[in-house]
């Protein structure tokens, strides 16, 4: 079993622990009414998008999400939250250094022996969700679970859905598809982007991700037999029928969207195996992007 497969299978237990520990970390996490920015790179950026949408929808305060390299330096926030599994990503560390002394910062990380431990004002260490693999699975979803629990949005049903996602068969013919489109709405737009990234990283698949209502505005034109369109969350009315008429495989998200992401992670591993690829050795990637001065 690959590292990534072993790690994605451990997610239900990681989520349970994260939810249990959310209260202990409340002082380091955004409070109600704070104006917050959440930043990250790659997978962490897409998790930031999901959290930002959840927090605003919950009425907790204005919340933005940025790739760390694109943070608007002139904008004022009460707190900036950085998601960084490795704690060594150059863009994240540079941003935290620039914000020191002017904006309160919090880092969520997996490794307590990295530079981010002294770069941020407040820290949340999820070392039980750390990973050996380059391709992120459990750290990202565990960090998101912690923040969902902090917002009062996590339930036991999410964990039950994750367990179902690990054992339920993938739709027939999905592994043979040549192109994958992932769709989301609200907080699941970030999850859709992450689903596409997982497929690209682990299996070199051609993937796209869009807000679901945007799919009719051009992307559906390349949808045909041999492609799959996967909805994370509730689909807009009529969209499934429109996709099916193109000859594409429509995949309805029936589980909690975070558990649906677990199903996509499984698909990424299955497609990699189908194509003779090693998901633990993604092309041109490293576990952390550390740039020279």
C-alpha positions as CSV (number, residue, x, y, z in Angstrom):
1,X,0.0,0.0,0.0
2,X,1.3,3.5,-0.9
3,X,1.9,6.1,1.7
4,X,-0.9,8.3,0.3
5,X,-3.4,5.3,0.3
6,X,-2.5,4.5,3.9
7,X,-2.9,8.1,5.0
8,X,-6.2,8.7,3.2
9,X,-7.6,5.6,4.9
10,X,-6.8,7.1,8.4
11,X,-8.9,10.2,7.9
12,X,-12.0,9.3,10.0
13,X,-9.9,8.8,13.1
14,X,-8.0,12.0,12.4
15,X,-11.2,13.9,12.1
16,X,-12.6,12.6,15.3
17,X,-9.4,13.7,17.2
18,X,-9.4,17.1,15.5
19,X,-13.0,17.8,16.5
20,X,-12.3,16.8,20.1
21,X,-9.3,19.2,20.2
22,X,-11.0,22.1,18.6
23,X,-12.1,23.6,21.9
24,X,-8.5,23.5,23.3
25,X,-7.3,25.6,20.4
26,X,-10.1,28.1,20.4
27,X,-7.9,31.0,21.7
28,X,-5.6,30.6,18.6
29,X,-8.4,30.5,16.1
30,X,-10.5,33.4,14.7
31,X,-13.2,34.7,17.1
32,X,-16.6,35.8,16.0
33,X,-16.6,39.2,14.4
34,X,-12.9,39.2,13.5
35,X,-12.0,40.3,10.0
36,X,-9.9,37.3,8.9
37,X,-7.7,36.2,5.9
38,X,-6.8,32.6,5.5
39,X,-3.7,31.8,3.4
40,X,-1.9,28.7,2.0
41,X,-0.3,27.2,-1.0
42,X,-1.6,24.5,-3.2
43,X,-3.9,22.2,-1.3
44,X,-3.8,24.5,1.7
45,X,-5.0,27.4,-0.4
46,X,-8.0,25.4,-1.5
47,X,-8.8,24.5,2.1
48,X,-8.5,28.2,2.9
49,X,-11.1,28.9,0.3
50,X,-13.5,26.4,1.8
51,X,-13.0,27.7,5.4
52,X,-13.5,31.3,4.3
53,X,-16.8,30.5,2.7
54,X,-18.0,28.4,5.7
55,X,-17.0,31.1,8.2
56,X,-18.8,33.9,6.3
57,X,-21.9,31.8,5.7
58,X,-22.0,31.1,9.5
59,X,-22.1,34.8,10.2
60,X,-18.7,34.8,12.0
61,X,-17.2,37.7,10.1
62,X,-15.7,38.8,6.8
63,X,-13.3,36.2,5.7
64,X,-11.0,36.1,2.6
65,X,-8.8,33.4,1.2
66,X,-5.5,34.0,-0.7
67,X,-2.6,32.1,-2.1
68,X,0.2,33.2,0.3
69,X,2.1,34.8,-2.6
70,X,-1.0,36.9,-3.6
71,X,-1.9,38.3,-0.2
72,X,-2.9,42.0,-0.6
73,X,-0.2,43.8,1.6
74,X,-2.2,47.0,2.0
75,X,-5.4,45.3,3.4
76,X,-6.1,45.3,7.1
77,X,-7.2,42.2,9.0
78,X,-7.6,41.3,12.7
79,X,-6.0,37.9,12.1
80,X,-4.3,36.0,9.3
81,X,-4.5,32.2,9.5
82,X,-1.8,30.3,7.6
83,X,-2.3,26.6,6.7
84,X,1.0,24.9,6.1
85,X,1.5,21.1,6.5
86,X,5.3,21.3,6.3
87,X,5.9,24.6,8.2
88,X,8.7,25.3,5.7
89,X,6.9,26.8,2.6
90,X,8.8,29.9,1.5
91,X,5.8,32.0,0.5
92,X,4.0,31.3,3.8
93,X,7.1,32.1,6.0
94,X,7.8,35.3,4.0
95,X,4.2,36.5,4.6
96,X,4.2,35.7,8.3
97,X,7.5,37.6,8.6
98,X,6.0,40.7,6.9
99,X,3.0,40.6,9.1
100,X,4.9,40.3,12.4
101,X,4.1,43.1,14.8
102,X,1.3,44.5,12.7
103,X,-1.3,41.7,12.3
104,X,-2.1,38.8,14.6
105,X,-1.2,35.5,12.9
106,X,-2.0,31.8,13.5
107,X,-0.4,28.9,11.8
108,X,-1.9,25.4,11.5
109,X,0.8,22.9,10.8
110,X,1.7,19.2,11.1
111,X,5.4,19.5,12.1
112,X,6.3,21.1,15.5
113,X,10.0,21.3,14.5
114,X,9.9,23.7,11.6
115,X,10.4,27.5,11.1
116,X,6.7,28.3,11.3
117,X,6.8,27.6,15.0
118,X,8.5,30.9,15.6
119,X,7.1,32.8,12.6
120,X,3.5,32.9,13.8
121,X,2.0,34.5,17.0
122,X,-0.3,31.5,17.7
123,X,0.1,27.9,16.8
124,X,-2.1,24.8,16.2
125,X,-0.1,21.6,15.7
126,X,-1.9,18.6,14.2
127,X,1.1,16.3,14.3
128,X,-1.1,13.2,14.5
129,X,-2.2,14.1,10.9
130,X,1.3,14.6,9.5
131,X,2.1,12.7,6.3
132,X,5.0,11.0,4.6
133,X,3.6,11.4,1.2
134,X,4.1,14.4,-1.1
135,X,0.4,14.3,-2.1
136,X,-1.7,15.8,0.8
137,X,-4.8,14.0,2.0
138,X,-5.3,13.7,5.8
139,X,-3.6,16.9,7.0
140,X,-5.7,19.1,4.7
141,X,-9.0,17.5,5.6
142,X,-8.1,17.3,9.3
143,X,-7.2,21.0,9.4
144,X,-10.6,21.8,7.7
145,X,-12.4,19.5,10.2
146,X,-10.8,21.4,13.1
147,X,-12.0,24.7,11.7
148,X,-15.5,23.3,10.9
149,X,-15.7,22.1,14.5
150,X,-14.5,25.5,15.7
151,X,-17.4,27.0,13.8
152,X,-19.9,24.5,15.2
153,X,-20.3,22.8,11.8
154,X,-18.8,19.4,12.4
155,X,-21.0,16.4,13.3
156,X,-20.6,12.7,13.8
157,X,-22.4,12.2,10.5
158,X,-19.4,13.6,8.6
159,X,-17.1,10.9,10.1
160,X,-19.7,8.2,9.2
161,X,-19.8,9.5,5.7
162,X,-16.0,9.4,5.5
163,X,-16.1,5.7,6.5
164,X,-18.6,5.0,3.8
165,X,-16.5,6.8,1.3
166,X,-13.6,4.5,2.1
167,X,-15.5,1.3,1.4
168,X,-18.2,2.1,-1.2
169,X,-17.4,1.1,-4.8
170,X,-16.4,3.9,-7.2
171,X,-18.8,4.3,-10.1
172,X,-18.3,1.8,-12.9
173,X,-16.2,3.1,-15.7
174,X,-14.8,6.1,-13.8
175,X,-11.2,4.9,-13.8
176,X,-11.2,4.7,-17.5
177,X,-12.3,8.3,-18.1
178,X,-9.8,10.6,-19.8
179,X,-11.0,13.9,-18.4
180,X,-12.5,14.9,-15.0
181,X,-14.4,18.0,-14.1
182,X,-15.2,18.8,-10.4
183,X,-17.9,21.2,-9.4
184,X,-18.8,22.9,-6.2
185,X,-21.0,25.6,-4.7
186,X,-20.2,27.9,-1.8
187,X,-17.6,26.2,0.5
188,X,-17.3,23.2,-1.8
189,X,-15.8,25.3,-4.7
190,X,-12.5,25.0,-2.8
191,X,-13.1,21.3,-2.4
192,X,-13.7,20.9,-6.1
193,X,-10.4,22.7,-6.9
194,X,-8.6,20.4,-4.4
195,X,-10.2,17.3,-6.0
196,X,-8.8,18.4,-9.4
197,X,-5.4,18.9,-7.9
198,X,-5.4,15.5,-6.3
199,X,-6.1,13.8,-9.6
200,X,-3.4,15.8,-11.4
201,X,-0.8,15.2,-8.7
202,X,-1.4,11.5,-8.1
203,X,-2.4,10.2,-11.5
204,X,-1.4,12.9,-14.1
205,X,-5.0,13.3,-15.1
206,X,-6.5,16.1,-17.1
207,X,-8.8,17.8,-14.7
208,X,-10.8,21.0,-14.2
209,X,-12.8,22.6,-11.4
210,X,-15.5,25.2,-11.5
211,X,-18.4,26.7,-9.5
212,X,-21.3,24.6,-10.5
213,X,-23.3,27.4,-12.0
214,X,-20.4,28.4,-14.2
215,X,-20.2,25.0,-15.9
216,X,-22.9,26.0,-18.4
217,X,-20.9,29.1,-19.3
218,X,-18.4,27.3,-21.6
219,X,-16.8,24.3,-19.9
220,X,-19.7,22.0,-20.8
221,X,-18.7,22.4,-24.5
222,X,-15.8,20.0,-24.0
223,X,-17.8,17.4,-22.1
224,X,-18.4,14.2,-24.0
225,X,-18.1,10.5,-23.9
226,X,-15.1,9.4,-21.9
227,X,-15.2,12.4,-19.5
228,X,-16.6,12.6,-16.0
229,X,-18.3,15.4,-14.2
230,X,-18.4,15.0,-10.4
231,X,-20.5,17.3,-8.2
232,X,-19.4,17.9,-4.6
233,X,-22.5,18.9,-2.8
234,X,-26.0,19.6,-4.1
235,X,-26.2,20.2,-7.8
236,X,-28.0,23.1,-9.5
237,X,-31.4,22.1,-10.9
238,X,-31.2,20.5,-14.4
239,X,-27.4,20.3,-14.5
240,X,-27.1,16.6,-14.2
241,X,-29.5,16.0,-17.1
242,X,-27.6,18.5,-19.3
243,X,-24.3,16.8,-18.6
244,X,-25.7,13.3,-19.3
245,X,-27.0,14.4,-22.7
246,X,-23.4,15.1,-23.7
247,X,-22.5,11.4,-23.2
248,X,-20.4,12.2,-20.1
249,X,-20.5,10.3,-16.8
250,X,-22.3,12.3,-14.2
251,X,-21.2,11.6,-10.6
252,X,-23.7,12.8,-7.9
253,X,-22.2,13.8,-4.6
254,X,-24.4,11.9,-2.0
255,X,-22.1,12.2,1.0
256,X,-20.9,15.2,3.1
257,X,-18.7,17.1,0.6
258,X,-15.6,16.5,2.7
259,X,-16.3,12.8,2.5
260,X,-16.8,13.1,-1.2
261,X,-13.3,14.5,-1.4
262,X,-12.1,11.2,0.2
263,X,-13.8,9.3,-2.6
264,X,-11.9,11.5,-5.1
265,X,-8.6,10.7,-3.3
266,X,-9.4,7.0,-3.7
267,X,-10.1,7.6,-7.4
268,X,-6.7,9.4,-7.8
269,X,-4.9,6.3,-6.4
270,X,-7.0,3.9,-8.5
271,X,-6.3,5.9,-11.7
272,X,-2.6,6.0,-10.8
273,X,-2.6,2.2,-10.4
274,X,-4.6,1.8,-13.7
275,X,-1.9,3.8,-15.5
276,X,1.1,2.1,-13.8
277,X,2.0,5.2,-11.9
278,X,3.3,5.6,-8.3
279,X,1.2,8.1,-6.4
280,X,4.0,8.5,-3.8
281,X,6.3,9.9,-6.5
282,X,4.3,12.6,-8.3
283,X,6.2,14.2,-11.3
284,X,8.2,17.4,-10.6
285,X,6.8,17.7,-7.0
286,X,8.3,17.8,-3.6
287,X,6.7,17.7,-0.1
288,X,7.4,21.4,0.4
289,X,8.3,24.2,-1.9
290,X,11.4,25.9,-0.5
291,X,12.8,28.7,-2.7
292,X,16.4,29.9,-2.7
293,X,16.9,33.5,-1.6
